[in-house]
Amino acid sequence: MQPPQIRRFPSRAELDAALAGRLAQAIGAAASGPVAIMLSGGHTPLPAYRQLAERLALAPRSIPDALHLLYSDDRYVPADSEASNFHSSRPLLDALKLPEERVLRVRTELPLEEAALDYERRLRALLGRGVRVGLGLLGLGADGHTASLFRGEDLQHARGRMAIAVQRPDGLAGVSVTPELLSHVAEPLFVVAGGGKQAALQGLERSDPAVVAVQAVQGCPRVELWVHQPDEAGGGA
């Protein structure tokens, strides 16, 4: 992996607007053929999801039939739980009005290991049908994790897999995509905001293999990093 291409934003508003625009471009790319967008969870991308949903509501547009959505990970909670990444993205899903079969969510109504195997089967089937994964959003935790890959043990367990069940440090279980799946993402984009992540950010910027997120995207020839990094006069967020 080459060092990421970094874009710094002095305000959250600029980051959110840019991300909403990037998502809109990725949606439009499906007009040229089957494309999937990978959404990430956490709080960071939610304002951009809502902003894009509002844009679509104000100026409805035709959503390409070849568009698919998938998720980098989700907590093992009911699909309507406030802790669910799928549930958190509902404003955008409702605006896009995609058929259920074109939204690959983790089926948390299944037993945990079965949910992971089911997600892996459907990811492999999607790629097998020639659907290209274009834009893929990723977060970065203060501990250096991305998706729900927290430890070296998770990466070892992920070998040869596209999705795995994980035990999260917050006490919840989850299902995460793996480095193998991420290697199929054409445009991996880390979107980072919030305090306490400086060490993880520095590790990602210099491609430090001790950082789990760096190991997770080793198979990606090109990685971008968008970060809300206000100047000292502006303060943090």
N, C-alpha and C positions, 0 to 999 in steps of 0.2 A: 504494500500500500504506500502510495506517495503521500507526503504531508497534505492535509486537506486544504482546499481553496477556501479562504476565510473572508467572510463579509461581516463587518461590525456595524451595529445599529446604535445610535446614541439614545434612542427612545423606544419604548415598547410599542408605541403607536406605529412607528416606522417599520419595525419588525413584523407586527401583525398585518399591516397593509401589504407589505412585500410578500409575506407568506400566502395571504389570500390570493394575491395576483399570481403567484407561482402555481398554486393549486388550480386556479382557473385555466392557466395555460396547459397544465397537465390533463385537465378534463378535455380541453379542445383537441389535444393530440390524438384522442381516441377516434376522431373523425377520419384519421388516416389508417386505422386498423385496430385490432384488439389490443387494448392497453389496460393494465391494472395500476391503481395508485395504492400505495401502502400508507395507511394512517397510523400515527403513533398515539399513545395515550398520555396521561399526565395533564397538568394544567397548562403547560406552555402553548400548545397549538390551539386550545379551545377558542380564544378570541378570534383567531383567523378563521376557524370553522364557522363561527357565528357570523363573522363579517361577510364571508362568501355566501352563506345562506341568505343573508339579508340582501345582498346584491342580486342573487337569483330571484328572490321574491319581488324585488322592485323592477327588475328587467328580465323577465323569463326568457330562457334560451332553450334551444333544442339540445338535449343531452345525448351524445352519441350512443347508439345501441351497442357499440363495442367496448363501452367503459365498464370496468370492474373495480371493486374495492376490496382490500384485505387489511388486516391489522397486524402490527408488529408483535402484539401480545395482548393478553387480557388477564385480569384477575379471575380466579375461579369463584365467581359470585353469580347470582341470577342476572339474566340479560337486562333486567329493568332496575338493577341496583345502581345507586349513585356512584359506587366504586367501579362500575363497569366501563371500560373504554368504549365499548360498543354503544352503551347508553349515552355516554358523554358526547358522542358524535351525532346524536339523533337530529339536532337542528340541521346539520348538513345533509344527512341521509334523507330527511323529510323534504328538503329543498330539491335534491337530485331526483327523488322519486324512482330510484332504481328498483327493478324487480328483485325479489328476495334471492333468486339464484345467482345474481351478479354481485351480491354482497357476502363475502366470505368472512363470517364471524366465527369465533370459538364457541362451539355449542356446549355451554357450561351446564346444560341440563343433563348431559351425559356424565358418567363417572369420570374422574380426572384423567386417568391414563387413556381411557377410550376417547375422551374429548381431544387429547393431544394427537392420537393416532388418526382420528377423524379429520382433524384440521390438516394434518400432514397429507392424508390421501387427497383431500380436495385441493390443496396447493399443488401437488404433483399433477393432478388432473388438469388444473388450470394451465400450468406450463406445458403439459402434453398437448393441449389444444392450440398451442402456438400463441398464447396470450403473453405479451411482453410486459414485464413489470417496469414501468417507467420511473416516475418520482416515488421515492420511498422515504418517508419521514421517520426520524429517529430522535429520541431524547437522550439526555446524558445526566446521570445522577451524580451527586457529590462524591459517591464512592467509586465512580468510573463505570457504572453499569449502563447498559443500553438494552432496549426492549425489556425482557425479564431475564436477562442473562447477567447474573450477579457475581458469580464465582468461577474460578478455573474449573471446578467440578462440573458446572453447567456446560461449559464449552466441551469438556471431555465427553459428557453424556450426549452432546449434540452431534458428535461425529457420525456422518452418514444419514443424518436425519434432517428434515425440514421444519419440524415442530416438535417440541418436547414439553413435558410437564415439569414444573419447577416448584420449589418451596422458597417463598420470598422471605426476606428478612423481617418484613412487617407481620409475619405470622400467617399470612394468606398463601394459598397455593395459586398457581397460575399456569398459563400455557404461553410459550414464546416461540417465535421463529428462531432460526439458527443461522450460523455463518453460511451454511450451504444455501439457504434460501436467499440470504442477503447478497450472495455472490451473483444472483440473477437480477438484482436491482440495478437498472441502468443509471439512475441518478440518486444515490443515497445522500440524504441531506439531514445533518444533525441541526436541530433547532434548540438553542440553549438560552435560558433566561433564569433569573433568580440568583440569590446569593449562595455562598458556601461551595461554589463549584470551581474555584480558581485552580486548585491543584489538578482536578480532573480535566479541566480545559487545557491547561498547559501540557498535560500528558497526551491528550488527543492532538494538540497542535504539533507536537514534535514526534508523533507516532510512537509513543513509548509502549512497548509490548507488555509492560506490567499492567497497563490499563485494559480492563476487560473489553471496553467498547472498541479499542484499537484492534484487539484480537478478533472481535466479532466481524469487522469489516476488512480483514486482511485479504479476502478474495475479491475485493472491489478495486478496480484499477483507478477509480476516481471518486473522491469523497468531498462533499462540501460541508462547511460549518458556518452557520448563521448564528450570531450571538448578540444579545443585547448587552452592550458593554458601554455604559455611559461614561462621559469624561468625568474627571474628578470634581469639576465644578457642578455637574448635574446631579451627582449623587447616585445611589443605587436604586434598585427597584425590587 
